[in-house]
Amino acid sequence: MSKNYTPPNQGMLGQIFDSLLILVLVYASLMLPLLMKEEAKPAEATAATAEVAKVTWESLGQNAVEQAQWVKLGYDPDKAAVLINNRFDYTIDPMMLIITIIVVVGYYALMLKISDKQYREVIREKFDNN
């Protein structure tokens, strides 16, 4: 084993470039879902609440305990109707799921290949007697 091992140094320009690249990638990964978001489609529930002249807890299907909890949160029947009638959409788009799986598996394979190469370089630098 070599006792005078000095690891390779990265220059300041390389460090600045790496930092800016990471910053841009993080920003892009946070903005991309917002840019790709579909326009909100009018929910059928919103149309149903517009037809009802006076929204009551009973028309929303809320029992006394649920009513009390809504009131504790500061909601009246009109405000709560928007949340109660707008159901979350948990449908999964198969094509987007496949693309996501391909991206994750591809990223993992790339990182495994790069890490293996770098690991071998470190071992060669550290333990090569030449």
C-alpha positions, 0 to 999 in steps of 0.5 A, a space after each residue: 500500500 502506498 503511503 504517499 497517496 494524494 487523491 485527485 483534486 477538482 478545480 474551482 470551475 468544476 465545483 461551481 459547474 457541478 453546484 449549478 448543475 445540481 441546482 438547475 436539476 433540482 429546480 427542473 425536477 420541482 417545476 416539471 410536474 407543475 408545467 405538465 399538470 393538466 388544466 383542472 377539469 370541472 368536477 361533476 360535484 361542483 355542478 351538483 353543488 351549484 344546483 342545490 340552493 342551500 347546502 346542509 350537512 344532511 345534503 352532504 351526508 355528514 353525521 353529527 360527529 362529522 359536522 362537529 369536526 368540520 365546525 372545529 376546523 372552521 368550516 360551514 356547510 358551504 365551504 365544506 361542500 367544496 372539499 366533500 364533493 371534490 373527490 381525489 382522482 387516484 387513477 393511474 395512467 399505465 403509460 406514465 407508470 411504464 415511463 416512470 419505471 423505465 426512468 427509475 430502472 435506467 437511472 439505477 443501472 447508470 448509477 451502478 455502472 458509473 459507481 462500479 467504474 469509479 470504485 475500480 479507479 479508487 481501488 487502482 489508485 489506492 492499491 496499485 503498486 506501479 
